[in-house]
Amino acid sequence: MSEFNEGPWWTAPSTRGINRSISLKTAIVLAIVVGVIAGTVGASSTGSLFGRSVNLVKSTSTIERPVGSVAEIAQRVLPSVVSIEAVANDGGATGSGFVIDSAGYILTNNHVISASVSSGGAITVRLNDGSDYSAKVVGRDNSYDLAVLKITGANVKALQFGDSDKIAVGDSVIAIGSPLGLTGTVTLGIISAKNRAVTAGEPQSDNSYINALQTDAAINPGNSGGPLVDSTGAVIGVNSAIATLGTTVNSRTGSIGLGFAIPINQARKTAEQLIKNGKATYPVIGVSVDMTYTGKGALIAKEGNAISKGSPAEKAGLKSGDVITEFDGREITSAEELIVVIRSLNVGDLVKISYKRDGVLKSTSITLTASP
């Protein structure tokens, strides 16, 4: 009603000109039409219509998950992804890993288990089906932040390795692991960048230098050691580090869309060495670089022992104070970048480098040797 009480604000539809008398035959036809319409909308039920039994069929639909869909890849990969609990004096750490050999070998990050190994704590691997197994450390390497564990008595299937060199920026990827202890978590993203110079590992230990794949797939604490897989389900990286906006004393920030993974081509070489020898080596040129240098390039430290005796660098004619600006065709902008580029190559590789000495650009070739 209006505030002036002049009658309703709406007007009823006019019935003028409509024949209000409907025959019985017409009413029956209308009833049948209404009944049929109602039957097509309803769920499965049994009833009667004018004395006759009617069975209404329930409509069902099937969700298709074709090969290559995220759901299909997750179902295929998840059984080979594990959660890791490493007990240490300070409480330990949790992380992720994945099966690389059906004999029970599991690849993960060294920083997931390092404190536990140092304190003699137990390491437990939990499979996707919830079963737990005691794990032993086959080998670990801080330089690449990788470790291989082994469990016995489990029926496990190894994941397929992809080719991280062939992955391209923009390719779809899936990160799988146990962030914050939430096992079997799957997140979707893309490769945001390649060849990122990233330092990883625990703050109190020597840093690991990673020539990383960058992804915006959500990665959080606990994802470390889990696989980053491509659109076929093949592993192309080991999730290892995240960038954050900072931490406080009692809290840790989570994913901001900047996650980093060790390329699987590097991880595979290191894992094979760890399984075979219990330790891994990496290529070096035999120099110490100044990590505080803020100019462009990597400055060879000016100390007298910055270049090792008999090293590839000495044989190539490098000297203290030289600034390396290019290595194997890649521009070098920092000391960290030089380290990760060298470690991404192989012992015995012959590479060309460019460097500046007293402002003059020079070049030479150098053969990488194994670390001591």
N, C-alpha and C positions, 0 to 999 in steps of 0.2 A: 504494500500500500504506500501511496505517496504521503509526504508529511502533511498535506492539506486534506487528506482523507477524501479524495474525489473519486475513489474507485481504484481498481488494480492498475498497475503500470503496464501489464501485459494485456493482450486482446486474444480471446479464444478464437480459433479458426472457425470461419463461418460454415454453417451447415445448410445454408439456403441453397435450394436446387438439388439437394441430394436425396435420393429415394431411400428412406429408412427401412423399407420393407425388403427383406432378403429371403428368398425361397429356401426351403429345407434342403433341396438338391444343391443349391449354391453353397450353403453352409457346410455341407459334407465335403464338397470339393475343396473349400478353403481349409478345412480341418486337415484333410490329407496333405495339402501343400505344406502347411505349418509343421505337421508331423515329420515329413520327409526332411525339411530344412533342419529341424531340431536334431534329427538323427545323424545328419552329416557332421554336425558340430560336436556332438557328445563323444565321450570316451567309450571304450568297450563295455557293453552292458546287455542284459537280456530283459525284454519287456513285451508288452502286447499292444497292438494297434487294431482297434475295432474287433477284439476277440482273437486276433491272430498273433502267433509268437513271432517276435522279431529279434534277430541277432545282429547287433551293431559291431562292426569290426574296428578294432583299435589300430590306428595308423602309427607305424614305427619308422624311424629313419636311422641309417647307419652312418657314423662318422668315418670317412675314409682318411687313412693316414698313409699316403703313398710313400714309396721309397724316396728318401731324401728330405722328407719333411722333418721339422724339428722333433716332433713327437716320435717318429720312427727312429731317428738317430739316437735320441735319448734312451729309448727302450733297448736299443742294440748296444749302446756304450756303457750304460749304468752298471750292469753286472760286473764290469771289469774295473770300476772305480772304487777305491777303498777310503775309509777314514783311518787316521793314525792318531794314537794317543801315546805320547812319550813322557814318561814320568821322570821328574828330576827333583833335586833338592828344593828348588824354588817353586815346585808345583808342576813344572813341565809345560808341555805345549801340545796342541792338537793341530792336525793338518790333514792333507789329502794325499793321495797317490794313485797310481794305476798300474795294472799288470802289464809287463812288457815281455813276459815269457810264461808259458803255461806250466813250467816247472815251479812256479811260485815266486818269481822275481818281480819286485815292485819298485818303481822309480818314484822318488819324491824329492823335496828340497832338503839340503843339508841343514838349513836353519830350523827345520821342524824337529829334528832329532838331536842336534848338536849338544844341547844342555843335558839331555838324558844320557847320551853316550859318555860325556865328561864326568857325570856323577854316578855312573853305573846303574842307572834306572832301567826299568822294563819298558819295552815298546810293544804295543798291542795294535794289531791290524784288524779292523772290522769290515767284513764284506758287505755288499749291498743287501744280502739276505739276513743280516743281523748276526751272523756267526763271527766269533772272535778267535784270533790266532796269535800266538806269541811269535814275534819276528826277531830275527837276528840281522845285524848289520853286515852286509857283504863288503861294502866299501863306501867311502864318502869323500867328497872333494870340496873344500871351501872356495877354491878359486872360481868354480862354476856354480857353486851353491846347489850341488846335486848329491844324492845318495841313493844307494840300491839296498833294499831290504829283501829278505827271503822268508817265506812261510812254507810249512810242509803240511801235507794231508788235506789240502783244499783243492777242490775241482774248479780251477779258474781258467779263464780264456784271455789270451793276450790281445791287446788292442793293435790295430794296424797303424803303422807309421806312415805319415804323409811326407811331403817334400816342402820344408819351410822356405826354401829358396824360391819356389814357384808361386808362393802365396802373394797376392797383390793387395794393395791398399783398396779398401772397399769390399773385399770378399767377406762373406758371412762366416761367422765363427760361433761356436758354442763353448762356454766354460762350464765345467762340471766339477763339483767337489763338496766340501762340508763347511761352508762359511758359518762361523760362530757356532759350530757343532751341529748344524742342520744338515744331516747327511742327505746325499742324493739330490742336491740342489742344482738346477739347470738354469743358466742365463744365456741370453742371445745378444749378439752384437756384431760388429764388423772389425776388420783390421784397420786401425786408425793411422798407423805409421809403421815403418820398418826401420831397423838399424838405429834404435834409440840407445844411447849410452846411459845405462842405468846401474846404480850401485844397489846391491841387495845384501841380505844377511843380517845378523844381529849387531846392534850398535857396539857391543863390548868386544866383538871379534873383528878379525880382518875382513874388510869388505870384499864382496864378490862383484865382479864387473861383468855385466850382461849386455850383449849386443841384441837388445830385446825387440820383440814384436809388441806394438802398443795396440790395445783394444779397448772399446767402450763397453764390452760385456761386463756386467757387474761382478767385480771380484772384491772379496772382503777377507778379513783375518780368518784363517781356517781353510781358505781356498788354496793356500800354498801347496804346491806339489801335485795338484790336480791337472787333468789334461785340458788343453784348448784344442778343439777339433774343428775340422773344416766341414764343408757342406756334404761331404761323403761319409763323415764319421771317422776319418783318419786323423791321428794326432799330429798337430803341426807346432805345438808348443807346450811348455810346462809352466803353468801359472805360478809366478814367483814374487811379485811386488806390486804395490799400489802407490799412487801419489795421493797425499792427503792435504787437507788445509791446516794441519797442525793437530797436536794432541795436548791433553791436559794430564794432570797427575793420575786421575782416576778414570779416565775414559779414553777410548780410541775412536777416531773418526772412520767412517766406512767409505764405500766406493763413491767416487765423484766422476766416474767415467774415464779414469786414467789407470788402466791396469797394464801389467807388463809380463810377458812370458818369454822363457828361454826358447829359442828356436829348436825344434826337435832334431834337426840335422846335427847341431852341436851336442845336444843332450844325448843323442844316440851314441856318438863317438865316445863320450865320457862314460856312459853306462857300460859300454862294451869293455872299456879299459878297467872299470871298477870290478866287473864280474870276473874278468880274466886275471887281473893282478892285485885287486884290492885297493888300488890307488890309480890316480890319473895324472897325466902330464899335460902341459900346455906349451904352446910355442912362445919363444921370447927372442928379443934381439940383443939383450944384455946391457940395457941402460936403466938408470934411475931418472925419473922425471920429476920436475918441481910441481907438486900438487897445489902450490899457492900462486902459481903464475896466472895472471889475469889477462894477459894478452892473447891474441889469436894464435892458435897452434899449441904444440906441446914442447915445452922447454926442457932440454936435457940439463939436469942439475949441474951447478957449477962447482960442486965438490970434486976433489981429485979422484975419488973412486966411483964417479957416476957412470963410467963405462968400464965394464968388466974386462979383465985381461983375457985375450983370446976369443972374445965374443964376436958374434956377427957384426955388431955395430963398430967394433974396433977394426975389424977386417975391411969394413966398407968405408972407413975413413971418417966416421962421425966423431965429434969432439964435444966436450962440455961447453954449454952455452949455445949450442945449435938449437934452432927452433924447427921442429918437424911440422910441415904444413900440409903434406899429402902423403898418404900411405896406401899403396895398392889401388890407386885411382880414386881414393876417397878423401875428400877434404877433411883435414883435422882441425878442429876448433878448440880442443881442450885436451888435457892430459888423460882424463877418463876415456875420451873417445879413442885416443891412440891405443890404450890398453885393451879396450873391447874389440877393436879392429884386429889387433894382433892375435888375440885369443880366439877370434872367429875363424882363423886360418889353420893350416896344418903344418906340423913339423916337416921341414924340408922344402916348403914353398919358397920360390924365388920371387921377390916382389920389388917393385920400383918405389923409391921414396923421394920426396922433394923436401928441402930444408933451407933455412936461411942462416947464413953465417955473416955476422957484421953487416946485415942488411942486404947481402947479395944472395940471390936465389941459386941453389945448386941442386943436383940430383945424383942419385947413385942407386945401385941394386943391392939387395941384402937377402941372405938365405936364413930362414927361421930355424932355430934349433930348439930342442926340448928343454924345459925348465929343469933345474937340478933336482 
